[in-house]
Amino acid sequence: MLLSHGGEPLRTTDPVARWTVEQVLALAPDDASRKAGSRLGSAGPWSGGGCDGSGAVWGQCKGSGSKPYLTVIDTTGPAYKCNCPSRKFPCKHALGLLLVWASGESSLPEGEVPDWAGEWLTGRRERSAEKTEKPAGMDGAPSAGPADPEAARRRAERRAERITGGAQELEERLTDLLRGGLAAADQPAYGLWEETAARMVDAQAPGLASRVRELGSIPASGPGWPARLLEECALLHLLDSAWLGIARLPEPLAATVRTRVGLTASAEGPPVRDHWLVLAQYDTPDGKIVARRIWLHGRETGRTALLLSFGAAGRSPGLALPVGVTIDAELTPHPGSGRLRAELGRQFGVPSSAGTPPPGDTTAAATAAYGDALREDPWLDAWPVTLRDVIPVPSGDGWQLVDAAGDAALPIVPAALSRPGLWKLVALSGGSPVTVFGECGHRGFDPFAAWPAGSDGSDGSDACTGAGARAGADADTDAGIGRAGASSRTVPLI
């Protein structure tokens, strides 16, 4: 049986809004699951299904065996349980059932939860309530922190010594590379990178190991690679030097350095409660694990936050939030790196499908914001920003986002040019200004989510007129966006 959950909501009497098909598909752990779930997204394979106002959805899916698979979902988490043998979260049956629910099929009428689904739902909600209501430290258990602080301090000191040894060895290897010339790095049998990365893993500095592996991909990255390799070597040398002299750094920068070399830090400080709009969710490989990034924006605080979760090889991370929903929740920030990363805490009520995009800014302001962030974190590749009133326009072999006034533009990063999200963005715009959330960095802008004109409540009735808008509307049909009623929806681009 499989179970995955993200957050522990408190129950209310408010009904749970149905998700859109795009929000459901955004939860898929990979393309294969997305395709398999879509094949089960009609009423045909399902029987004995239903839903209720508290967010429960259940159904029985016909499989290859004599007995159907039993699938139950708590959409307020979301959390999933299925007795299929899949190791993916959510499995294809959960995705298919959610697609049936999202489409409003009559095969999932509102009704009473059956016993086979109610047992799991009741147990999960009771555990959620206990975690929320019981203060830390009850039952004689320690509230937080290590059982033996002195032993933990000694372990931290030993690890710091190993990282210091690794940083010193890395400095020697960088010196040897530059003394011998960068041309040696382009030789097919050149094995410095993997060997050095392995040494950094031995030194318990995964952050250094990751950056070393990135150096190994630069010689094959096309014309101009020596300059790019020299830049990255300089940044790596800066990180080494910062670690070796960390005692002299101000604490905010020291926290960033510790994070960059791979030392994890617990969330700290008072939690921040807000109504958080889920802007984007995507997975990236990180060595032998998968890292999931979920971007949120607080309606009242105006803060942008990043939730990170990880899954072992072959398994997707447990935390999953549908793109475009708004959750009333508490987040506790982590130190360092602009305090973007946060830990998801208590959730209140049920997720809502209502939400407006963050207030955007110009492309010039976006690059200025990235520059300001670099002062706190010199190793920062990109910074989350929202662009307002920009138009996607082709430029040479790529695309760029041009301010509606036409006085500035940002190139779209090469990695985004091959993703279907680019054509969703072009279709959504149809030649008219849109609002786009993504990351602005030294390579350009990477779009993650978009909204058409008027999504913030302003009058966007004139933004979709003319031949460009008609072409965009036709393209929307193919992209699965649909302009009707789209002004209040977040369109995922990644």
Secondary structure, DSSP 8 states (H G I E B T S, - for coil): -EEEE--EE---SS------HHHHHTT-SSHHHHHHHHHT-SSTTEEEEEE-TTSEEEEEE--SSSS-EEEEEETTTTEEEE-SS--SSS-HHHHHHHHHHHTT-TTS-B----HHHHHHHHHHHHHHHHHHHS-TTGGG---SS-S-HHHHHHHHHHHHHHHHHHHHHHHHHHHHHHHH-GGGGGSTT--HHHHHHHHHHHTT-HHHHHHHHHHHHGGGS-TTHHHHHHHHHHHHHHHHHHHHTGGGS-HHHHHHHHHHHT------S--EEEEEEEEEEEEEEETTEEEEEEEEEETTT--EEEEEEEE-TTS--S----TT-EEEEEEEE-SSGGG-EEEEEEEEEEEES-------B-HHHHHHHHHHHHHH-TT--EEEEEEEEEEEEEETTEEEEEETTSS-EEEB-HHHHTSHHHHHHHHHHTTS-EEEEEEEETTEEEEEEEEETTTTSS--TTTT-SHHHHHHHHHHHHHT--STTGGGS-EE--
